[in-house]
Amino acid sequence: MVEPINLNKARKARAKVEAKSQAAQNRVVHGLPKAVRDLAAARAAKARDALAGKKRED
């Protein structure tokens, strides 16, 4: 026979896993120094401008 599942414990365990993944994402976003964030933003802007410059106007 199968063991009964405590739904409350399962719900709490799932919430704990989701909270840990959200915390990991927040650490990535908010854990970077300002210089690194600015550099990443500048590189993204440069790439966006380079792509926009190569588009054809029809």
mmCIF file of the N, C-alpha and C atoms, coordinates in Angstrom:
data_MODEL
# 
_entry.id   MODEL 
# 
loop_
_atom_site.group_PDB 
_atom_site.id 
_atom_site.type_symbol 
_atom_site.label_atom_id 
_atom_site.label_alt_id 
_atom_site.label_comp_id 
_atom_site.label_asym_id 
_atom_site.label_entity_id 
_atom_site.label_seq_id 
_atom_site.pdbx_PDB_ins_code 
_atom_site.Cartn_x 
_atom_site.Cartn_y 
_atom_site.Cartn_z 
_atom_site.occupancy 
_atom_site.B_iso_or_equiv 
_atom_site.pdbx_formal_charge 
_atom_site.auth_seq_id 
_atom_site.auth_comp_id 
_atom_site.auth_asym_id 
_atom_site.auth_atom_id 
_atom_site.pdbx_PDB_model_num 
ATOM 1   N N  . MET A 1 1  ? 0.839  -1.176 0.000   1.00 0.00 ? 1  MET A N  1 
ATOM 2   C CA . MET A 1 1  ? 0.000  0.000  0.000   1.00 0.00 ? 1  MET A CA 1 
ATOM 3   C C  . MET A 1 1  ? 0.887  1.243  0.000   1.00 0.00 ? 1  MET A C  1 
ATOM 4   N N  . VAL A 1 2  ? 0.414  2.262  -0.591  1.00 0.00 ? 2  VAL A N  1 
ATOM 5   C CA . VAL A 1 2  ? 1.159  3.501  -0.727  1.00 0.00 ? 2  VAL A CA 1 
ATOM 6   C C  . VAL A 1 2  ? 1.019  4.328  0.550   1.00 0.00 ? 2  VAL A C  1 
ATOM 7   N N  . GLU A 1 3  ? 2.126  4.965  0.914   1.00 0.00 ? 3  GLU A N  1 
ATOM 8   C CA . GLU A 1 3  ? 2.108  5.838  2.091   1.00 0.00 ? 3  GLU A CA 1 
ATOM 9   C C  . GLU A 1 3  ? 1.280  7.088  1.796   1.00 0.00 ? 3  GLU A C  1 
ATOM 10  N N  . PRO A 1 4  ? 0.494  7.545  2.753   1.00 0.00 ? 4  PRO A N  1 
ATOM 11  C CA . PRO A 1 4  ? -0.266 8.783  2.541   1.00 0.00 ? 4  PRO A CA 1 
ATOM 12  C C  . PRO A 1 4  ? 0.682  9.986  2.485   1.00 0.00 ? 4  PRO A C  1 
ATOM 13  N N  . ILE A 1 5  ? 0.293  10.966 1.706   1.00 0.00 ? 5  ILE A N  1 
ATOM 14  C CA . ILE A 1 5  ? 1.101  12.173 1.522   1.00 0.00 ? 5  ILE A CA 1 
ATOM 15  C C  . ILE A 1 5  ? 0.487  13.294 2.342   1.00 0.00 ? 5  ILE A C  1 
ATOM 16  N N  . ASN A 1 6  ? 1.313  13.960 3.099   1.00 0.00 ? 6  ASN A N  1 
ATOM 17  C CA . ASN A 1 6  ? 0.863  15.126 3.840   1.00 0.00 ? 6  ASN A CA 1 
ATOM 18  C C  . ASN A 1 6  ? 0.905  16.310 2.876   1.00 0.00 ? 6  ASN A C  1 
ATOM 19  N N  . LEU A 1 7  ? -0.251 16.754 2.438   1.00 0.00 ? 7  LEU A N  1 
ATOM 20  C CA . LEU A 1 7  ? -0.323 17.821 1.430   1.00 0.00 ? 7  LEU A CA 1 
ATOM 21  C C  . LEU A 1 7  ? 0.221  19.141 1.945   1.00 0.00 ? 7  LEU A C  1 
ATOM 22  N N  . ASN A 1 8  ? 0.082  19.387 3.232   1.00 0.00 ? 8  ASN A N  1 
ATOM 23  C CA . ASN A 1 8  ? 0.601  20.624 3.801   1.00 0.00 ? 8  ASN A CA 1 
ATOM 24  C C  . ASN A 1 8  ? 2.120  20.652 3.707   1.00 0.00 ? 8  ASN A C  1 
ATOM 25  N N  . LYS A 1 9  ? 2.775  19.526 4.014   1.00 0.00 ? 9  LYS A N  1 
ATOM 26  C CA . LYS A 1 9  ? 4.234  19.456 3.917   1.00 0.00 ? 9  LYS A CA 1 
ATOM 27  C C  . LYS A 1 9  ? 4.685  19.561 2.465   1.00 0.00 ? 9  LYS A C  1 
ATOM 28  N N  . ALA A 1 10 ? 3.957  18.952 1.562   1.00 0.00 ? 10 ALA A N  1 
ATOM 29  C CA . ALA A 1 10 ? 4.305  19.020 0.141   1.00 0.00 ? 10 ALA A CA 1 
ATOM 30  C C  . ALA A 1 10 ? 4.190  20.451 -0.366  1.00 0.00 ? 10 ALA A C  1 
ATOM 31  N N  . ARG A 1 11 ? 3.145  21.155 0.037   1.00 0.00 ? 11 ARG A N  1 
ATOM 32  C CA . ARG A 1 11 ? 2.942  22.546 -0.375  1.00 0.00 ? 11 ARG A CA 1 
ATOM 33  C C  . ARG A 1 11 ? 4.064  23.421 0.156   1.00 0.00 ? 11 ARG A C  1 
ATOM 34  N N  . LYS A 1 12 ? 4.417  23.227 1.419   1.00 0.00 ? 12 LYS A N  1 
ATOM 35  C CA . LYS A 1 12 ? 5.479  24.028 2.025   1.00 0.00 ? 12 LYS A CA 1 
ATOM 36  C C  . LYS A 1 12 ? 6.828  23.727 1.385   1.00 0.00 ? 12 LYS A C  1 
ATOM 37  N N  . ALA A 1 13 ? 7.086  22.477 1.056   1.00 0.00 ? 13 ALA A N  1 
ATOM 38  C CA . ALA A 1 13 ? 8.347  22.110 0.408   1.00 0.00 ? 13 ALA A CA 1 
ATOM 39  C C  . ALA A 1 13 ? 8.448  22.746 -0.972  1.00 0.00 ? 13 ALA A C  1 
ATOM 40  N N  . ARG A 1 14 ? 7.343  22.733 -1.722  1.00 0.00 ? 14 ARG A N  1 
ATOM 41  C CA . ARG A 1 14 ? 7.335  23.354 -3.048  1.00 0.00 ? 14 ARG A CA 1 
ATOM 42  C C  . ARG A 1 14 ? 7.560  24.857 -2.935  1.00 0.00 ? 14 ARG A C  1 
ATOM 43  N N  . ALA A 1 15 ? 6.933  25.500 -1.959  1.00 0.00 ? 15 ALA A N  1 
ATOM 44  C CA . ALA A 1 15 ? 7.113  26.937 -1.758  1.00 0.00 ? 15 ALA A CA 1 
ATOM 45  C C  . ALA A 1 15 ? 8.558  27.250 -1.379  1.00 0.00 ? 15 ALA A C  1 
ATOM 46  N N  . LYS A 1 16 ? 9.173  26.378 -0.596  1.00 0.00 ? 16 LYS A N  1 
ATOM 47  C CA . LYS A 1 16 ? 10.560 26.589 -0.188  1.00 0.00 ? 16 LYS A CA 1 
ATOM 48  C C  . LYS A 1 16 ? 11.504 26.514 -1.389  1.00 0.00 ? 16 LYS A C  1 
ATOM 49  N N  . VAL A 1 17 ? 11.258 25.576 -2.288  1.00 0.00 ? 17 VAL A N  1 
ATOM 50  C CA . VAL A 1 17 ? 12.082 25.441 -3.493  1.00 0.00 ? 17 VAL A CA 1 
ATOM 51  C C  . VAL A 1 17 ? 11.913 26.676 -4.373  1.00 0.00 ? 17 VAL A C  1 
ATOM 52  N N  . GLU A 1 18 ? 10.684 27.136 -4.538  1.00 0.00 ? 18 GLU A N  1 
ATOM 53  C CA . GLU A 1 18 ? 10.432 28.323 -5.353  1.00 0.00 ? 18 GLU A CA 1 
ATOM 54  C C  . GLU A 1 18 ? 11.082 29.556 -4.737  1.00 0.00 ? 18 GLU A C  1 
ATOM 55  N N  . ALA A 1 19 ? 11.039 29.685 -3.421  1.00 0.00 ? 19 ALA A N  1 
ATOM 56  C CA . ALA A 1 19 ? 11.663 30.821 -2.750  1.00 0.00 ? 19 ALA A CA 1 
ATOM 57  C C  . ALA A 1 19 ? 13.181 30.788 -2.932  1.00 0.00 ? 19 ALA A C  1 
ATOM 58  N N  . LYS A 1 20 ? 13.762 29.597 -2.878  1.00 0.00 ? 20 LYS A N  1 
ATOM 59  C CA . LYS A 1 20 ? 15.211 29.493 -3.081  1.00 0.00 ? 20 LYS A CA 1 
ATOM 60  C C  . LYS A 1 20 ? 15.600 29.879 -4.501  1.00 0.00 ? 20 LYS A C  1 
ATOM 61  N N  . SER A 1 21 ? 14.809 29.483 -5.488  1.00 0.00 ? 21 SER A N  1 
ATOM 62  C CA . SER A 1 21 ? 15.143 29.850 -6.861  1.00 0.00 ? 21 SER A CA 1 
ATOM 63  C C  . SER A 1 21 ? 14.979 31.354 -7.075  1.00 0.00 ? 21 SER A C  1 
ATOM 64  N N  . GLN A 1 22 ? 13.968 31.949 -6.475  1.00 0.00 ? 22 GLN A N  1 
ATOM 65  C CA . GLN A 1 22 ? 13.776 33.397 -6.569  1.00 0.00 ? 22 GLN A CA 1 
ATOM 66  C C  . GLN A 1 22 ? 14.923 34.131 -5.896  1.00 0.00 ? 22 GLN A C  1 
ATOM 67  N N  . ALA A 1 23 ? 15.387 33.622 -4.764  1.00 0.00 ? 23 ALA A N  1 
ATOM 68  C CA . ALA A 1 23 ? 16.508 34.238 -4.061  1.00 0.00 ? 23 ALA A CA 1 
ATOM 69  C C  . ALA A 1 23 ? 17.777 34.159 -4.902  1.00 0.00 ? 23 ALA A C  1 
ATOM 70  N N  . ALA A 1 24 ? 17.972 33.059 -5.596  1.00 0.00 ? 24 ALA A N  1 
ATOM 71  C CA . ALA A 1 24 ? 19.152 32.921 -6.458  1.00 0.00 ? 24 ALA A CA 1 
ATOM 72  C C  . ALA A 1 24 ? 19.102 33.934 -7.599  1.00 0.00 ? 24 ALA A C  1 
ATOM 73  N N  . GLN A 1 25 ? 17.923 34.122 -8.186  1.00 0.00 ? 25 GLN A N  1 
ATOM 74  C CA . GLN A 1 25 ? 17.785 35.119 -9.246  1.00 0.00 ? 25 GLN A CA 1 
ATOM 75  C C  . GLN A 1 25 ? 18.041 36.520 -8.709  1.00 0.00 ? 25 GLN A C  1 
ATOM 76  N N  . ASN A 1 26 ? 17.548 36.828 -7.524  1.00 0.00 ? 26 ASN A N  1 
ATOM 77  C CA . ASN A 1 26 ? 17.765 38.143 -6.927  1.00 0.00 ? 26 ASN A CA 1 
ATOM 78  C C  . ASN A 1 26 ? 19.239 38.373 -6.627  1.00 0.00 ? 26 ASN A C  1 
ATOM 79  N N  . ARG A 1 27 ? 19.939 37.319 -6.191  1.00 0.00 ? 27 ARG A N  1 
ATOM 80  C CA . ARG A 1 27 ? 21.369 37.461 -5.925  1.00 0.00 ? 27 ARG A CA 1 
ATOM 81  C C  . ARG A 1 27 ? 22.125 37.809 -7.198  1.00 0.00 ? 27 ARG A C  1 
ATOM 82  N N  . VAL A 1 28 ? 21.721 37.222 -8.309  1.00 0.00 ? 28 VAL A N  1 
ATOM 83  C CA . VAL A 1 28 ? 22.378 37.514 -9.579  1.00 0.00 ? 28 VAL A CA 1 
ATOM 84  C C  . VAL A 1 28 ? 22.119 38.956 -9.988  1.00 0.00 ? 28 VAL A C  1 
ATOM 85  N N  . VAL A 1 29 ? 20.888 39.391 -9.882  1.00 0.00 ? 29 VAL A N  1 
ATOM 86  C CA . VAL A 1 29 ? 20.520 40.732 -10.335 1.00 0.00 ? 29 VAL A CA 1 
ATOM 87  C C  . VAL A 1 29 ? 21.066 41.811 -9.408  1.00 0.00 ? 29 VAL A C  1 
ATOM 88  N N  . HIS A 1 30 ? 20.892 41.637 -8.116  1.00 0.00 ? 30 HIS A N  1 
ATOM 89  C CA . HIS A 1 30 ? 21.234 42.689 -7.168  1.00 0.00 ? 30 HIS A CA 1 
ATOM 90  C C  . HIS A 1 30 ? 22.613 42.516 -6.550  1.00 0.00 ? 30 HIS A C  1 
ATOM 91  N N  . GLY A 1 31 ? 23.271 41.413 -6.830  1.00 0.00 ? 31 GLY A N  1 
ATOM 92  C CA . GLY A 1 31 ? 24.555 41.161 -6.214  1.00 0.00 ? 31 GLY A CA 1 
ATOM 93  C C  . GLY A 1 31 ? 25.731 41.661 -7.018  1.00 0.00 ? 31 GLY A C  1 
ATOM 94  N N  . LEU A 1 32 ? 25.487 42.257 -8.188  1.00 0.00 ? 32 LEU A N  1 
ATOM 95  C CA . LEU A 1 32 ? 26.580 42.735 -9.022  1.00 0.00 ? 32 LEU A CA 1 
ATOM 96  C C  . LEU A 1 32 ? 26.980 44.153 -8.631  1.00 0.00 ? 32 LEU A C  1 
ATOM 97  N N  . PRO A 1 33 ? 28.272 44.447 -8.699  1.00 0.00 ? 33 PRO A N  1 
ATOM 98  C CA . PRO A 1 33 ? 28.706 45.825 -8.449  1.00 0.00 ? 33 PRO A CA 1 
ATOM 99  C C  . PRO A 1 33 ? 28.173 46.763 -9.539  1.00 0.00 ? 33 PRO A C  1 
ATOM 100 N N  . LYS A 1 34 ? 28.092 48.027 -9.207  1.00 0.00 ? 34 LYS A N  1 
ATOM 101 C CA . LYS A 1 34 ? 27.541 48.998 -10.137 1.00 0.00 ? 34 LYS A CA 1 
ATOM 102 C C  . LYS A 1 34 ? 28.368 49.079 -11.416 1.00 0.00 ? 34 LYS A C  1 
ATOM 103 N N  . ALA A 1 35 ? 29.669 48.975 -11.308 1.00 0.00 ? 35 ALA A N  1 
ATOM 104 C CA . ALA A 1 35 ? 30.527 49.050 -12.486 1.00 0.00 ? 35 ALA A CA 1 
ATOM 105 C C  . ALA A 1 35 ? 30.225 47.910 -13.461 1.00 0.00 ? 35 ALA A C  1 
ATOM 106 N N  . VAL A 1 36 ? 29.972 46.727 -12.942 1.00 0.00 ? 36 VAL A N  1 
ATOM 107 C CA . VAL A 1 36 ? 29.664 45.573 -13.798 1.00 0.00 ? 36 VAL A CA 1 
ATOM 108 C C  . VAL A 1 36 ? 28.305 45.753 -14.446 1.00 0.00 ? 36 VAL A C  1 
ATOM 109 N N  . ARG A 1 37 ? 27.330 46.252 -13.696 1.00 0.00 ? 37 ARG A N  1 
ATOM 110 C CA . ARG A 1 37 ? 26.001 46.498 -14.276 1.00 0.00 ? 37 ARG A CA 1 
ATOM 111 C C  . ARG A 1 37 ? 26.077 47.546 -15.373 1.00 0.00 ? 37 ARG A C  1 
ATOM 112 N N  . ASP A 1 38 ? 26.828 48.631 -15.122 1.00 0.00 ? 38 ASP A N  1 
ATOM 113 C CA . ASP A 1 38 ? 26.967 49.690 -16.118 1.00 0.00 ? 38 ASP A CA 1 
ATOM 114 C C  . ASP A 1 38 ? 27.662 49.173 -17.372 1.00 0.00 ? 38 ASP A C  1 
ATOM 115 N N  . LEU A 1 39 ? 28.687 48.345 -17.192 1.00 0.00 ? 39 LEU A N  1 
ATOM 116 C CA . LEU A 1 39 ? 29.395 47.778 -18.333 1.00 0.00 ? 39 LEU A CA 1 
ATOM 117 C C  . LEU A 1 39 ? 28.474 46.890 -19.153 1.00 0.00 ? 39 LEU A C  1 
ATOM 118 N N  . ALA A 1 40 ? 27.678 46.066 -18.496 1.00 0.00 ? 40 ALA A N  1 
ATOM 119 C CA . ALA A 1 40 ? 26.739 45.195 -19.202 1.00 0.00 ? 40 ALA A CA 1 
ATOM 120 C C  . ALA A 1 40 ? 25.693 46.021 -19.951 1.00 0.00 ? 40 ALA A C  1 
ATOM 121 N N  . ALA A 1 41 ? 25.213 47.077 -19.340 1.00 0.00 ? 41 ALA A N  1 
ATOM 122 C CA . ALA A 1 41 ? 24.225 47.937 -19.996 1.00 0.00 ? 41 ALA A CA 1 
ATOM 123 C C  . ALA A 1 41 ? 24.843 48.632 -21.199 1.00 0.00 ? 41 ALA A C  1 
ATOM 124 N N  . ALA A 1 42 ? 26.087 49.086 -21.080 1.00 0.00 ? 42 ALA A N  1 
ATOM 125 C CA . ALA A 1 42 ? 26.764 49.751 -22.197 1.00 0.00 ? 42 ALA A CA 1 
ATOM 126 C C  . ALA A 1 42 ? 26.984 48.779 -23.348 1.00 0.00 ? 42 ALA A C  1 
ATOM 127 N N  . ARG A 1 43 ? 27.372 47.549 -23.029 1.00 0.00 ? 43 ARG A N  1 
ATOM 128 C CA . ARG A 1 43 ? 27.575 46.549 -24.083 1.00 0.00 ? 43 ARG A CA 1 
ATOM 129 C C  . ARG A 1 43 ? 26.262 46.218 -24.773 1.00 0.00 ? 43 ARG A C  1 
ATOM 130 N N  . ALA A 1 44 ? 25.188 46.123 -24.013 1.00 0.00 ? 44 ALA A N  1 
ATOM 131 C CA . ALA A 1 44 ? 23.881 45.829 -24.605 1.00 0.00 ? 44 ALA A CA 1 
ATOM 132 C C  . ALA A 1 44 ? 23.435 46.979 -25.506 1.00 0.00 ? 44 ALA A C  1 
ATOM 133 N N  . ALA A 1 45 ? 23.661 48.214 -25.075 1.00 0.00 ? 45 ALA A N  1 
ATOM 134 C CA . ALA A 1 45 ? 23.281 49.380 -25.880 1.00 0.00 ? 45 ALA A CA 1 
ATOM 135 C C  . ALA A 1 45 ? 24.100 49.423 -27.165 1.00 0.00 ? 45 ALA A C  1 
ATOM 136 N N  . LYS A 1 46 ? 25.387 49.119 -27.072 1.00 0.00 ? 46 LYS A N  1 
ATOM 137 C CA . LYS A 1 46 ? 26.247 49.125 -28.256 1.00 0.00 ? 46 LYS A CA 1 
ATOM 138 C C  . LYS A 1 46 ? 25.796 48.061 -29.245 1.00 0.00 ? 46 LYS A C  1 
ATOM 139 N N  . ALA A 1 47 ? 25.470 46.871 -28.748 1.00 0.00 ? 47 ALA A N  1 
ATOM 140 C CA . ALA A 1 47 ? 25.004 45.797 -29.617 1.00 0.00 ? 47 ALA A CA 1 
ATOM 141 C C  . ALA A 1 47 ? 23.666 46.160 -30.259 1.00 0.00 ? 47 ALA A C  1 
ATOM 142 N N  . ARG A 1 48 ? 22.782 46.780 -29.479 1.00 0.00 ? 48 ARG A N  1 
ATOM 143 C CA . ARG A 1 48 ? 21.480 47.189 -30.004 1.00 0.00 ? 48 ARG A CA 1 
ATOM 144 C C  . ARG A 1 48 ? 21.655 48.245 -31.096 1.00 0.00 ? 48 ARG A C  1 
ATOM 145 N N  . ASP A 1 49 ? 22.548 49.216 -30.877 1.00 0.00 ? 49 ASP A N  1 
ATOM 146 C CA . ASP A 1 49 ? 22.791 50.254 -31.873 1.00 0.00 ? 49 ASP A CA 1 
ATOM 147 C C  . ASP A 1 49 ? 23.443 49.691 -33.128 1.00 0.00 ? 49 ASP A C  1 
ATOM 148 N N  . ALA A 1 50 ? 24.363 48.737 -32.953 1.00 0.00 ? 50 ALA A N  1 
ATOM 149 C CA . ALA A 1 50 ? 25.009 48.121 -34.105 1.00 0.00 ? 50 ALA A CA 1 
ATOM 150 C C  . ALA A 1 50 ? 23.987 47.353 -34.942 1.00 0.00 ? 50 ALA A C  1 
ATOM 151 N N  . LEU A 1 51 ? 23.079 46.655 -34.292 1.00 0.00 ? 51 LEU A N  1 
ATOM 152 C CA . LEU A 1 51 ? 22.049 45.921 -35.012 1.00 0.00 ? 51 LEU A CA 1 
ATOM 153 C C  . LEU A 1 51 ? 21.096 46.877 -35.720 1.00 0.00 ? 51 LEU A C  1 
ATOM 154 N N  . ALA A 1 52 ? 20.737 47.959 -35.060 1.00 0.00 ? 52 ALA A N  1 
ATOM 155 C CA . ALA A 1 52 ? 19.835 48.930 -35.663 1.00 0.00 ? 52 ALA A CA 1 
ATOM 156 C C  . ALA A 1 52 ? 20.493 49.586 -36.871 1.00 0.00 ? 52 ALA A C  1 
ATOM 157 N N  . GLY A 1 53 ? 21.810 49.776 -36.836 1.00 0.00 ? 53 GLY A N  1 
ATOM 158 C CA . GLY A 1 53 ? 22.525 50.375 -37.948 1.00 0.00 ? 53 GLY A CA 1 
ATOM 159 C C  . GLY A 1 53 ? 22.609 49.461 -39.148 1.00 0.00 ? 53 GLY A C  1 
ATOM 160 N N  . LYS A 1 54 ? 22.478 48.176 -38.964 1.00 0.00 ? 54 LYS A N  1 
ATOM 161 C CA . LYS A 1 54 ? 22.597 47.213 -40.071 1.00 0.00 ? 54 LYS A CA 1 
ATOM 162 C C  . LYS A 1 54 ? 21.251 46.850 -40.690 1.00 0.00 ? 54 LYS A C  1 
ATOM 163 N N  . LYS A 1 55 ? 20.166 47.351 -40.127 1.00 0.00 ? 55 LYS A N  1 
ATOM 164 C CA . LYS A 1 55 ? 18.848 47.041 -40.665 1.00 0.00 ? 55 LYS A CA 1 
ATOM 165 C C  . LYS A 1 55 ? 18.639 47.804 -41.968 1.00 0.00 ? 55 LYS A C  1 
ATOM 166 N N  . ARG A 1 56 ? 17.957 47.163 -42.876 1.00 0.00 ? 56 ARG A N  1 
ATOM 167 C CA . ARG A 1 56 ? 17.662 47.792 -44.151 1.00 0.00 ? 56 ARG A CA 1 
ATOM 168 C C  . ARG A 1 56 ? 16.360 48.564 -44.051 1.00 0.00 ? 56 ARG A C  1 
ATOM 169 N N  . GLU A 1 57 ? 16.332 49.702 -44.680 1.00 0.00 ? 57 GLU A N  1 
ATOM 170 C CA . GLU A 1 57 ? 15.118 50.506 -44.749 1.00 0.00 ? 57 GLU A CA 1 
ATOM 171 C C  . GLU A 1 57 ? 14.463 50.225 -46.105 1.00 0.00 ? 57 GLU A C  1 
ATOM 172 N N  . ASP A 1 58 ? 13.273 49.672 -46.101 1.00 0.00 ? 58 ASP A N  1 
ATOM 173 C CA . ASP A 1 58 ? 12.576 49.362 -47.358 1.00 0.00 ? 58 ASP A CA 1 
ATOM 174 C C  . ASP A 1 58 ? 11.530 50.384 -47.678 1.00 0.00 ? 58 ASP A C  1 
# 
